[in-house]
Amino acid sequence: MSFQDQIILVTGGSTGIGAATANLFARAGATVVITGRNEATLRTTAALDAKHLLPVVADVSKSADAARVIETIRAKYGRLDVLVNNAGVFEISPISDASAEHYRRTFDINVGGLIETTRLALPLLRQSKGAIVNVASVVADQPFANMSVYSASKAAVLALTRAWAQELAADGIRVNAVSPGPIETPIFDAKKLGVTDAQLSGMGESILGLVPAKRFGKPEEVANVIAFLAARTTTFVHGAQYHVGGGIEA
């Protein structure tokens, strides 16, 4: 697939699936704007291909940051061909411990940030008849215990994808979703998840028991599907959800 001379925005592009996706697009000839909250990590990723990767420090949950990212793209390039809404937070909590702060943070980033970034990007995407790829999760269809808030946020991403696919088709904008399963990314970190190493190991074994492929996926395997949906060769694919979960049933 070629993305030669295209301008692409990947939110949450500093690590994991976002970084793998940005690098794939860059190798295919695109200029990729990557966003993230951690400036050091973001710049380290961008340095891997300084010609094609442009880092912009931003928190998608903040409207002013989302607006600044889109304005940077408009001012610097005057166009946007693909938007990959990848930025997200993954936190585990039983409902008994799901504080207001927990669910607000999850929804502000996973849902609110996605909505605001997309809304602001629409004028540029309408001009290019571009593509939007939203990153959901297999748990939107198969929620796991202690992941109710996260699962609900990703179910919202799927609902938005399907509604926007209908709304924006007349503008020539395609909207689709990728639902990764367990992927080897920094998101599976005991400290970040608020669990012990032993609990994380046990959780990993439990999750693998549900994966027919019997392994965690790699970020590049998700990136390949994102690129497929973003490519101009898939122009009749609207409102689709592609699972990248090693066989986990929808």
C-alpha atoms as a printed R data frame, in Angstrom:
    type eleno elety resid chain resno       x       y      z
1   ATOM     1    CA   MET     A     1   0.000   0.000  0.000
2   ATOM     2    CA   SER     A     2   1.177   3.473 -0.836
3   ATOM     3    CA   PHE     A     3   0.357   6.602  1.130
4   ATOM     4    CA   GLN     A     4   2.746   8.766 -0.841
5   ATOM     5    CA   ASP     A     5   2.339  12.488 -0.114
6   ATOM     6    CA   GLN     A     6  -0.636  11.940  2.192
7   ATOM     7    CA   ILE     A     7  -0.980  13.756  5.517
8   ATOM     8    CA   ILE     A     8  -2.024  11.495  8.363
9   ATOM     9    CA   LEU     A     9  -2.798  12.137 12.025
10  ATOM    10    CA   VAL     A    10  -2.275   9.346 14.557
11  ATOM    11    CA   THR     A    11  -3.322  10.237 18.087
12  ATOM    12    CA   GLY     A    12  -1.484   8.382 20.814
13  ATOM    13    CA   GLY     A    13   1.323   7.822 18.340
14  ATOM    14    CA   SER     A    14   4.308   7.611 20.652
15  ATOM    15    CA   THR     A    15   4.166   3.945 21.680
16  ATOM    16    CA   GLY     A    16   2.499   0.624 20.965
17  ATOM    17    CA   ILE     A    17  -0.115   0.405 18.230
18  ATOM    18    CA   GLY     A    18   0.066   4.133 17.513
19  ATOM    19    CA   ALA     A    19   3.831   4.135 16.982
20  ATOM    20    CA   ALA     A    20   3.694   1.002 14.822
21  ATOM    21    CA   THR     A    21   0.933   2.542 12.709
22  ATOM    22    CA   ALA     A    22   2.744   5.856 12.306
23  ATOM    23    CA   ASN     A    23   5.935   4.112 11.233
24  ATOM    24    CA   LEU     A    24   4.072   1.971  8.709
25  ATOM    25    CA   PHE     A    25   2.471   5.046  7.143
26  ATOM    26    CA   ALA     A    26   5.829   6.835  7.108
27  ATOM    27    CA   ARG     A    27   7.505   3.936  5.304
28  ATOM    28    CA   ALA     A    28   4.681   4.073  2.771
29  ATOM    29    CA   GLY     A    29   5.477   7.713  1.951
30  ATOM    30    CA   ALA     A    30   3.116   9.683  4.182
31  ATOM    31    CA   THR     A    31   3.837  12.602  6.461
32  ATOM    32    CA   VAL     A    32   2.486  11.568  9.857
33  ATOM    33    CA   VAL     A    33   1.602  13.857 12.735
34  ATOM    34    CA   ILE     A    34   1.786  11.924 15.995
35  ATOM    35    CA   THR     A    35   0.414  13.152 19.300
36  ATOM    36    CA   GLY     A    36   0.937  12.101 22.895
37  ATOM    37    CA   ARG     A    37   1.158  13.498 26.405
38  ATOM    38    CA   ASN     A    38   4.741  12.436 27.141
39  ATOM    39    CA   GLU     A    39   7.049  14.748 25.217
40  ATOM    40    CA   ALA     A    40  10.198  12.673 25.712
41  ATOM    41    CA   THR     A    41   8.596   9.455 24.466
42  ATOM    42    CA   LEU     A    42   6.942  11.270 21.591
43  ATOM    43    CA   ARG     A    43  10.183  12.843 20.406
44  ATOM    44    CA   THR     A    44  12.051   9.556 20.702
45  ATOM    45    CA   THR     A    45   9.539   7.919 18.387
46  ATOM    46    CA   ALA     A    46   9.576  10.830 15.944
47  ATOM    47    CA   ALA     A    47  13.376  10.722 15.799
48  ATOM    48    CA   LEU     A    48  13.169   7.282 14.171
49  ATOM    49    CA   ASP     A    49  12.055   9.028 10.973
50  ATOM    50    CA   ALA     A    50  12.461  12.777 11.368
51  ATOM    51    CA   LYS     A    51  11.583  13.360  7.713
52  ATOM    52    CA   HIS     A    52   8.123  11.803  7.928
53  ATOM    53    CA   LEU     A    53   7.099  11.972 11.600
54  ATOM    54    CA   LEU     A    54   6.036  15.248 13.208
55  ATOM    55    CA   PRO     A    55   5.509  15.134 16.997
56  ATOM    56    CA   VAL     A    56   2.926  17.391 18.635
57  ATOM    57    CA   VAL     A    57   2.564  17.171 22.403
58  ATOM    58    CA   ALA     A    58  -1.150  17.069 23.169
59  ATOM    59    CA   ASP     A    59  -3.746  15.513 25.443
60  ATOM    60    CA   VAL     A    60  -6.797  14.487 23.407
61  ATOM    61    CA   SER     A    61  -9.062  14.913 26.418
62  ATOM    62    CA   LYS     A    62  -8.383  18.666 26.342
63  ATOM    63    CA   SER     A    63 -10.357  20.543 23.694
64  ATOM    64    CA   ALA     A    64  -7.703  23.248 23.390
65  ATOM    65    CA   ASP     A    65  -5.031  20.636 22.659
66  ATOM    66    CA   ALA     A    66  -7.175  18.916 20.037
67  ATOM    67    CA   ALA     A    67  -7.823  22.274 18.373
68  ATOM    68    CA   ARG     A    68  -4.122  23.123 18.403
69  ATOM    69    CA   VAL     A    69  -3.238  19.830 16.702
70  ATOM    70    CA   ILE     A    70  -5.739  20.329 13.891
71  ATOM    71    CA   GLU     A    71  -4.708  23.973 13.445
72  ATOM    72    CA   THR     A    72  -1.056  22.887 13.229
73  ATOM    73    CA   ILE     A    73  -1.956  20.476 10.432
74  ATOM    74    CA   ARG     A    74  -4.069  23.052  8.627
75  ATOM    75    CA   ALA     A    75  -1.395  25.752  8.838
76  ATOM    76    CA   LYS     A    76   1.563  23.515  7.952
77  ATOM    77    CA   TYR     A    77   0.043  21.216  5.325
78  ATOM    78    CA   GLY     A    78  -3.401  22.551  4.412
79  ATOM    79    CA   ARG     A    79  -4.861  19.069  4.211
80  ATOM    80    CA   LEU     A    80  -5.549  15.857  6.119
81  ATOM    81    CA   ASP     A    81  -6.089  12.532  4.381
82  ATOM    82    CA   VAL     A    82  -6.381  10.063  7.249
83  ATOM    83    CA   LEU     A    83  -7.278  10.348 10.927
84  ATOM    84    CA   VAL     A    84  -6.428   7.430 13.201
85  ATOM    85    CA   ASN     A    85  -8.114   7.858 16.579
86  ATOM    86    CA   ASN     A    86  -5.819   5.636 18.607
87  ATOM    87    CA   ALA     A    87  -5.199   7.556 21.850
88  ATOM    88    CA   GLY     A    88  -6.695   5.792 24.824
89  ATOM    89    CA   VAL     A    89  -6.319   4.828 28.444
90  ATOM    90    CA   PHE     A    90  -6.711   1.306 29.819
91  ATOM    91    CA   GLU     A    91  -7.365   1.013 33.526
92  ATOM    92    CA   ILE     A    92  -8.692  -1.984 35.437
93  ATOM    93    CA   SER     A    93 -11.223  -1.570 38.226
94  ATOM    94    CA   PRO     A    94 -14.102  -3.626 39.629
95  ATOM    95    CA   ILE     A    95 -17.305  -1.614 39.628
96  ATOM    96    CA   SER     A    96 -17.166  -1.396 43.421
97  ATOM    97    CA   ASP     A    97 -13.970   0.655 43.105
98  ATOM    98    CA   ALA     A    98 -14.823   2.569 39.933
99  ATOM    99    CA   SER     A    99 -14.623   6.132 41.213
100 ATOM   100    CA   ALA     A   100 -15.989   9.164 39.437
101 ATOM   101    CA   GLU     A   101 -12.415  10.103 38.596
102 ATOM   102    CA   HIS     A   102 -11.823   6.677 37.027
103 ATOM   103    CA   TYR     A   103 -14.815   6.664 34.690
104 ATOM   104    CA   ARG     A   104 -14.536  10.347 33.810
105 ATOM   105    CA   ARG     A   105 -10.864   9.963 32.871
106 ATOM   106    CA   THR     A   106 -11.611   6.866 30.801
107 ATOM   107    CA   PHE     A   107 -14.487   8.451 28.926
108 ATOM   108    CA   ASP     A   108 -12.831  11.858 28.561
109 ATOM   109    CA   ILE     A   109  -9.881  10.264 26.766
110 ATOM   110    CA   ASN     A   110 -11.364   7.228 25.008
111 ATOM   111    CA   VAL     A   111 -14.612   8.835 23.908
112 ATOM   112    CA   GLY     A   112 -14.557  12.602 24.396
113 ATOM   113    CA   GLY     A   113 -11.117  13.023 22.878
114 ATOM   114    CA   LEU     A   114 -12.082  10.924 19.874
115 ATOM   115    CA   ILE     A   115 -15.255  12.921 19.295
116 ATOM   116    CA   GLU     A   116 -13.588  16.320 19.587
117 ATOM   117    CA   THR     A   117 -10.605  15.433 17.398
118 ATOM   118    CA   THR     A   118 -12.909  14.061 14.715
119 ATOM   119    CA   ARG     A   119 -15.257  17.044 14.849
120 ATOM   120    CA   LEU     A   120 -12.416  19.493 14.416
121 ATOM   121    CA   ALA     A   121 -10.795  17.465 11.631
122 ATOM   122    CA   LEU     A   122 -13.948  17.202  9.509
123 ATOM   123    CA   PRO     A   123 -13.396  20.297  7.327
124 ATOM   124    CA   LEU     A   124  -9.998  18.992  6.222
125 ATOM   125    CA   LEU     A   125 -11.250  15.433  5.779
126 ATOM   126    CA   ARG     A   126 -14.171  16.625  3.676
127 ATOM   127    CA   GLN     A   127 -11.766  18.397  1.331
128 ATOM   128    CA   SER     A   128  -9.650  15.277  0.841
129 ATOM   129    CA   LYS     A   129 -12.528  12.776  1.010
130 ATOM   130    CA   GLY     A   130 -10.418  11.094  3.618
131 ATOM   131    CA   ALA     A   131 -10.657   8.164  5.972
132 ATOM   132    CA   ILE     A   132 -11.153   7.784  9.711
133 ATOM   133    CA   VAL     A   133 -10.041   4.669 11.555
134 ATOM   134    CA   ASN     A   134 -11.117   4.365 15.178
135 ATOM   135    CA   VAL     A   135  -9.302   1.975 17.504
136 ATOM   136    CA   ALA     A   136 -11.815   0.089 19.659
137 ATOM   137    CA   SER     A   137 -11.224  -3.265 21.401
138 ATOM   138    CA   VAL     A   138 -12.527  -6.820 21.430
139 ATOM   139    CA   VAL     A   139 -13.851  -6.133 24.934
140 ATOM   140    CA   ALA     A   140 -16.453  -3.838 23.407
141 ATOM   141    CA   ASP     A   141 -18.157  -7.051 22.262
142 ATOM   142    CA   GLN     A   142 -16.867  -9.426 24.953
143 ATOM   143    CA   PRO     A   143 -16.441  -7.435 28.184
144 ATOM   144    CA   PHE     A   144 -14.130  -8.904 30.795
145 ATOM   145    CA   ALA     A   145 -14.654  -8.739 34.549
146 ATOM   146    CA   ASN     A   146 -13.093  -5.660 36.171
147 ATOM   147    CA   MET     A   147 -13.016  -3.884 32.815
148 ATOM   148    CA   SER     A   148 -16.606  -2.645 32.690
149 ATOM   149    CA   VAL     A   149 -15.799   1.056 32.330
150 ATOM   150    CA   TYR     A   150 -13.086   0.472 29.729
151 ATOM   151    CA   SER     A   151 -15.312  -1.981 27.840
152 ATOM   152    CA   ALA     A   152 -18.166   0.532 27.843
153 ATOM   153    CA   SER     A   153 -15.905   3.271 26.484
154 ATOM   154    CA   LYS     A   154 -14.840   1.045 23.593
155 ATOM   155    CA   ALA     A   155 -18.440   0.045 22.914
156 ATOM   156    CA   ALA     A   156 -19.119   3.762 22.553
157 ATOM   157    CA   VAL     A   157 -16.301   3.970 19.990
158 ATOM   158    CA   LEU     A   158 -18.032   1.278 17.921
159 ATOM   159    CA   ALA     A   159 -21.372   3.097 18.119
160 ATOM   160    CA   LEU     A   160 -19.747   6.330 17.002
161 ATOM   161    CA   THR     A   161 -18.004   4.542 14.141
162 ATOM   162    CA   ARG     A   162 -21.239   3.080 12.792
163 ATOM   163    CA   ALA     A   163 -23.183   6.325 13.144
164 ATOM   164    CA   TRP     A   164 -20.442   8.437 11.548
165 ATOM   165    CA   ALA     A   165 -20.087   5.985  8.665
166 ATOM   166    CA   GLN     A   166 -23.694   6.744  7.777
167 ATOM   167    CA   GLU     A   167 -23.454  10.476  8.417
168 ATOM   168    CA   LEU     A   168 -20.233  11.098  6.502
169 ATOM   169    CA   ALA     A   169 -20.511   8.753  3.532
170 ATOM   170    CA   ALA     A   170 -22.167  11.480  1.472
171 ATOM   171    CA   ASP     A   171 -19.081  13.650  2.094
172 ATOM   172    CA   GLY     A   172 -16.838  10.921  0.731
173 ATOM   173    CA   ILE     A   173 -15.406  10.189  4.192
174 ATOM   174    CA   ARG     A   174 -15.063   6.543  5.191
175 ATOM   175    CA   VAL     A   175 -15.238   5.597  8.866
176 ATOM   176    CA   ASN     A   176 -14.225   2.152 10.129
177 ATOM   177    CA   ALA     A   177 -12.971   0.543 13.329
178 ATOM   178    CA   VAL     A   178 -10.247  -1.874 14.347
179 ATOM   179    CA   SER     A   179 -10.770  -3.922 17.493
180 ATOM   180    CA   PRO     A   180  -7.470  -5.252 18.852
181 ATOM   181    CA   GLY     A   181  -7.331  -8.108 21.294
182 ATOM   182    CA   PRO     A   182  -4.442  -8.562 23.740
183 ATOM   183    CA   ILE     A   183  -1.441  -6.859 22.159
184 ATOM   184    CA   GLU     A   184   2.135  -6.596 23.421
185 ATOM   185    CA   THR     A   185   2.212  -2.898 24.245
186 ATOM   186    CA   PRO     A   186   3.339  -0.694 27.168
187 ATOM   187    CA   ILE     A   187  -0.315  -0.474 28.212
188 ATOM   188    CA   PHE     A   188   0.107  -3.894 29.856
189 ATOM   189    CA   ASP     A   189   2.245  -2.550 32.669
190 ATOM   190    CA   ALA     A   190   1.561  -3.548 36.273
191 ATOM   191    CA   LYS     A   191   2.239  -0.083 37.657
192 ATOM   192    CA   LYS     A   192   0.041   1.646 35.096
193 ATOM   193    CA   LEU     A   193  -2.774  -0.819 35.692
194 ATOM   194    CA   GLY     A   194  -2.497  -0.549 39.458
195 ATOM   195    CA   VAL     A   195  -1.857  -4.267 40.018
196 ATOM   196    CA   THR     A   196   1.058  -6.352 41.256
197 ATOM   197    CA   ASP     A   197   3.370  -8.199 38.899
198 ATOM   198    CA   ALA     A   198   1.847 -11.477 40.097
199 ATOM   199    CA   GLN     A   199  -1.675 -10.201 39.413
200 ATOM   200    CA   LEU     A   200  -0.626  -9.018 35.957
201 ATOM   201    CA   SER     A   201   0.923 -12.402 35.190
202 ATOM   202    CA   GLY     A   202  -2.246 -14.162 36.293
203 ATOM   203    CA   MET     A   203  -4.379 -11.811 34.245
204 ATOM   204    CA   GLY     A   204  -2.203 -12.442 31.188
205 ATOM   205    CA   GLU     A   205  -2.585 -16.204 31.575
206 ATOM   206    CA   SER     A   206  -6.359 -15.846 31.920
207 ATOM   207    CA   ILE     A   207  -6.570 -13.690 28.805
208 ATOM   208    CA   LEU     A   208  -4.401 -16.062 26.772
209 ATOM   209    CA   GLY     A   209  -6.764 -18.853 27.720
210 ATOM   210    CA   LEU     A   210  -9.431 -17.042 25.698
211 ATOM   211    CA   VAL     A   211  -7.240 -16.517 22.622
212 ATOM   212    CA   PRO     A   212  -7.325 -19.407 20.131
213 ATOM   213    CA   ALA     A   213  -3.972 -18.276 18.688
214 ATOM   214    CA   LYS     A   214  -2.464 -18.745 22.184
215 ATOM   215    CA   ARG     A   215  -0.287 -15.645 22.061
216 ATOM   216    CA   PHE     A   216  -0.423 -11.895 22.403
217 ATOM   217    CA   GLY     A   217  -0.516  -9.962 19.152
218 ATOM   218    CA   LYS     A   218   2.099  -7.477 18.013
219 ATOM   219    CA   PRO     A   219   1.424  -3.776 17.390
220 ATOM   220    CA   GLU     A   220   2.499  -4.194 13.762
221 ATOM   221    CA   GLU     A   221  -0.278  -6.736 13.213
222 ATOM   222    CA   VAL     A   222  -2.862  -4.130 14.202
223 ATOM   223    CA   ALA     A   223  -1.109  -1.421 12.192
224 ATOM   224    CA   ASN     A   224  -1.422  -3.508  9.032
225 ATOM   225    CA   VAL     A   225  -5.204  -3.631  9.389
226 ATOM   226    CA   ILE     A   226  -5.439   0.081 10.184
227 ATOM   227    CA   ALA     A   227  -3.468   0.835  7.013
228 ATOM   228    CA   PHE     A   228  -5.729  -1.466  5.002
229 ATOM   229    CA   LEU     A   229  -8.811   0.442  6.145
230 ATOM   230    CA   ALA     A   230  -7.150   3.804  5.538
231 ATOM   231    CA   ALA     A   231  -6.008   2.947  2.008
232 ATOM   232    CA   ARG     A   232  -7.743   4.371 -1.039
233 ATOM   233    CA   THR     A   233  -8.125   0.845 -2.368
234 ATOM   234    CA   THR     A   234 -10.826   0.079  0.227
235 ATOM   235    CA   THR     A   235 -13.209   2.807 -0.869
236 ATOM   236    CA   PHE     A   236 -16.389   0.714 -0.479
237 ATOM   237    CA   VAL     A   237 -15.703  -0.267  3.135
238 ATOM   238    CA   HIS     A   238 -17.843   1.880  5.449
239 ATOM   239    CA   GLY     A   239 -18.822   1.233  9.052
240 ATOM   240    CA   ALA     A   240 -16.864  -2.010  9.328
241 ATOM   241    CA   GLN     A   241 -15.279  -3.467 12.441
242 ATOM   242    CA   TYR     A   242 -12.169  -5.588 11.949
243 ATOM   243    CA   HIS     A   243 -11.117  -7.803 14.852
244 ATOM   244    CA   VAL     A   244  -7.395  -8.320 15.381
245 ATOM   245    CA   GLY     A   245  -7.716 -10.592 18.362
246 ATOM   246    CA   GLY     A   246  -6.165 -13.926 17.526
247 ATOM   247    CA   GLY     A   247  -9.570 -15.546 17.113
248 ATOM   248    CA   ILE     A   248 -11.423 -14.134 20.130
249 ATOM   249    CA   GLU     A   249 -15.089 -14.333 19.189
250 ATOM   250    CA   ALA     A   250 -17.049 -11.144 18.652
